Structures are given as structure tokens and as C-alpha cells.
Amino acid sequence: MKHTHDTLNRSRRAAGFTLAEVLVCTVLLGLAFVALVAAYGYDSVVIQRGEEITYGTFLADEIRDAALRMELQDVLDLDGTTYSPAILSTGQEQPQTQYTQQIAVMPVTAADLNTQVARSQADAARVTVTISAYGKPVLVQSYYVFDLSAVPFQ
């Protein structure tokens, strides 16, 4: 009979979970849920930051495109200019008003792009555009513009 009693006890124990097992499982599932919610919140921030950088790059490229159509002296005159809201290369304001473009121009020579020279000696300029969204810098982009008026094109 002892054999029958052991078999009966084993089948009762195997029939369900204990309260401790259920509590441990509940805690683990709760932690997993909290981790997923936190990851979702982080993803939203990363996606927003990526959108700001992408749009900021577009706005910096718009300033570059406008500068490439200007004479060098006009580009040098852009130093210290801020557009808020930002503008497109056509001169029109872009629709997202939270963005600003700050322009810094350093006159240089084509022979030495790292040394600032007087405006009268410049045959090139380093243009740095800082894009901000909601008052915080999003992107800084620099490029060079050269005076090509003396270059003979055929």
C-alpha cells in the first residue's frame, strides 16, 4: 500500500503550481513588461532625434545651395546671420518653425583653408551652419565656397 500512497502524493504535487512559483512568475513578467515600456520610450526619443538630424541636414544643405549661387563677397556678408524660422535656398521660410539656422563665415585663401585672412585677401570662405530645434543645437555642418570668377570656363 505504501507504493500506492507515494504515487498518489506525487500526482497531487505535479497537478499545479505552488503560490511561490506563481509569485516568481508574476514578478518576472512584470519586470519584462517594465523593460519593454522603457525600451519603447527610448525608441521614441531616438526616432525623434533622427528626424531632427535628418531635417537639420536638409536645412544646412539649403544654406549651402544658396551660398553656392552667390558671389564670394555676398557669402562673406552672411557671417553672423540667423534665420528663425529657418529658410530654404529659395529664400522662403520653411514650414517647421522650431528650427533656426545660424551662419558663421570665415574668410580664407584657397591655398590655406585653415587660416583666417582679411576679407580683401579671401578667395574662399569656410561656411559653418548650426541648426537648432527648440533652442538646442541639432547639427553643425561646415563647407567651403570658392571664388571662381577668375577661373576661365569654356
PEDA-V181478 format. One record per backbone hydrogen bond with DSSP energy under -1.0 kcal/mol. NH is the residue of the N-H (numbers start at 1). CO is the residue of the C=O. Records with the same first field share a line. If there is no record, write none. Layout:
NH->CO / CO
This chain:
5->1
6->2
7->3
8->4
9->5
10->6
11->7
12->8
13->9
14->10
22->18
23->19
24->20
25->21
26->22
27->23
28->24
29->25
30->26
31->27
32->28
33->29
34->30
35->31
36->32
37->33
38->34
39->35
40->36
41->37
42->38
43->39
44->40
45->41
46->42
47->43
48->44
49->45
50->46
51->47
52->48
53->49
54->50
55->51
56->52
57->53
58->54
59->55
60->56
61->57
62->58
63->59
64->60
65->61
66->62
67->63
68->64
70->67
75->71
76->72
77->73
78->75
79->76
80->103
81->78
83->101
86->99
88->92
91->88
94->86
97->95
99->96
100->132
101->83
102->130
103->81
104->128
106->126
108->124
109->112
117->107
121->118
123->108
124->108
125->145
126->106
127->143
128->104
129->141
130->102
131->139
132->100
133->136
134->98
136->133
138->131
139->131
141->129
143->127
145->125
147->123
151->148
